[in-house]
Amino acid sequence: MKPLVPLEKAACTGHATTMDGQTMEDIVTALRLCSECPVIVECRAWVHNNARGYHGGQGFQGVIGGRIYGDARKVLHRSIKKPRKRAA
């Protein structure tokens, strides 16, 4: 696996719990942090180059590079309610 991007420059430094995306609030905050991050391009490239070997082949978890992975996707989908059809 290639080295991680320079985290000392990343907006998410010190926010590991938030980046895990365990709640909808965490996901929104993590996406905001990513949107302001000066190394988002490098972060996304790292994800792309390491996608297969991370977490023992289980893939990424949480919000990384402004994208949502693993269990955080389930949190997002549970939080979005489908519109109900109205009776005609």
Secondary structure, 3 states (H helix, E strand, C coil): CCCCCCHHHCCCCCCHHHHCCCCHHHHHHHHHHHHCCCCHHHHHHHHHHHCCCHHHHCCCCEEECCEEECHHHHHHHHHCCCCCCCCC
